[in-house]
Amino acid sequence: MGIQFAQLLLTLTILVVLHEWGHFYFAKKFKCRVEKFYLFFDFLFPIATLMKFSLFKFKKGETEYGIGWFPLGGYVQIAGMVDEQMDKEHLNRPPEPWEFRAKPKWQRLLIMLGGIIMNVLVGVLIYWMLIFFNGKETLPIASVKNGIACDSIMTGIGFRDGDIIRKVDGKEVQDFNKIPAMIILDKATSVEVERSGQIVSIPITEDHLSTILALKKAGIFSPRFHFQIDSVIPDFPAAKSGLKKGDKIISINNDTVEYYHEFARYVESHRGQELKFQVNRDGQNLEIAITPKIEAGRSVIGVFPKNTDDFKIAHKDYGLFSSLGEGIKDGWNTLVLQAKSIGLMFTVKDTYKQIGGFYTMAKTFDTEWDWVSFWSRCGMISLILAFMNFLPIPMLDGGYILILLIEMVTRRTVPEKFIMYANYVGLVLLMALMIYANTDFFR
């Protein structure tokens, strides 16, 4: 878990600095005085007057740059703006030319959009470079020859091992990996599968969606494939008992095991029990006794399956400009999926229970440090931060943007005292949401 949290911390550090630099850039461009530029807070957020100190700071020109001690976000302090520090002093005097409040509305709007623009550009840039250097992979539904493997939850909904998914809400399925989003985020009402040569329609209800969301995993199905051992982990039960690369497990305790998910399910359901594996090795049948061990909360023997011809991942490379187009498309799709995720909270029962904080975010990273995976997560989180900051909630960038748009349409200035009180309300809401989200460790 330490490596996952390290990746999350590095991701948020990069994205917070770049987000705040977006505000900083436009503020300086329009000749606003920027008094502070900080990674993390140099006070006990949200109480700006409490425990004020920095871990590191220096001053260049009129701006103090530093790293605060409270590791949550960051900020730029722009003169004449009601911000995280809730500075009220400027409200009692006329605006100075270098202050935020003295600038034209369109300039203030760009200053507030700066962080969001930066997060979008960074997200698209990361997607672009990942696609350019690594290409894209899809799992064509036609290549999933043996259908799906599903757990007891999906079986309870009506799916069966071996089902071949053909349509979701009447739409043809092309990429196996997009099935969860088609079912959950598009709130599908039915899924058509091919079962034993017949087309079967499985109804999906709101209760089903709520149950699927409670699984807290992206892949609600996996391709079904035959099981042959590709590698054995040293010092695990399989290695100690003599299993080797290339072995085919035929049965366990005389129960036939043809597919990998059947093997994994059997081992999980017989925790702590000695199991008798019937193994085919180079044409000879052997019997090997193995007692699984518990690792990361799962019952395992310590083997990895071999890639078989039961399904084939399609790979496509892109040139510099074509990969840019794909990066923009993937960035847009990420924003759309995030909007749909927010919509689920208001339309599907108990969805709010799936809100996660830093623990949930950390778990999305790999347990081993992989730079391709890291940058992929970094790009996705950058776009999610852009979307969340655009929400019209006081204290977020979107709250300021909404107020500025109202002023531009009505040609009236919203009183700064109103903005101050609205920020107090927004702050309470955000703190309550943050506290709840970060109880995900106990849920």
HELIX and SHEET records of a PDB file:
HELIX    1   1 GLY A    2  LYS A   29  1                                  28    
HELIX    2   2 GLU A   89  ASN A   92  5                                   4    
HELIX    3   3 PHE A  100  ALA A  102  5                                   3    
HELIX    4   4 LYS A  105  ASN A  134  1                                  30    
HELIX    5   5 ILE A  141  SER A  143  5                                   3    
HELIX    6   6 SER A  152  ILE A  157  1                                   6    
HELIX    7   7 PHE A  176  LYS A  178  5                                   3    
HELIX    8   8 ILE A  179  ILE A  184  1                                   6    
HELIX    9   9 GLU A  206  ALA A  214  1                                   9    
HELIX   10  10 PRO A  237  SER A  241  1                                   5    
HELIX   11  11 TYR A  260  SER A  269  1                                  10    
HELIX   12  12 LEU A  320  THR A  347  1                                  28    
HELIX   13  13 THR A  351  GLN A  354  5                                   4    
HELIX   14  14 PHE A  358  LYS A  363  1                                   6    
HELIX   15  15 TRP A  371  PHE A  390  1                                  20    
HELIX   16  16 ASP A  397  THR A  410  1                                  14    
HELIX   17  17 GLU A  416  ALA A  437  1                                  22    
SHEET    1   A 4 SER A  54  LYS A  60  0                                        
SHEET    2   A 4 THR A  63  GLY A  68 -1                                        
SHEET    3   A 4 VAL A  34  PHE A  41  1                                        
SHEET    4   A 4 PHE A  70  ILE A  78 -1                                        
SHEET    1   B 2 LYS A 136  THR A 138  0                                        
SHEET    2   B 2 ALA A 314  LYS A 316 -1                                        
SHEET    1   C 2 ILE A 148  ALA A 149  0                                        
SHEET    2   C 2 SER A 222  PRO A 223 -1                                        
SHEET    1   D 4 LYS A 171  GLU A 172  0                                        
SHEET    2   D 4 ILE A 164  VAL A 168 -1                                        
SHEET    3   D 4 SER A 190  ARG A 195 -1                                        
SHEET    4   D 4 GLN A 198  PRO A 203 -1                                        
SHEET    1   E 2 ILE A 229  VAL A 232  0                                        
SHEET    2   E 2 VAL A 303  PRO A 305 -1                                        
SHEET    1   F 4 ASP A 255  THR A 256  0                                        
SHEET    2   F 4 LYS A 248  ILE A 252 -1                                        
SHEET    3   F 4 LEU A 275  ARG A 281 -1                                        
SHEET    4   F 4 GLN A 284  ILE A 290 -1                                        
SHEET    1   G 2 LYS A 293  GLU A 295  0                                        
SHEET    2   G 2 ARG A 298  VAL A 300 -1                                        
END                                                                             
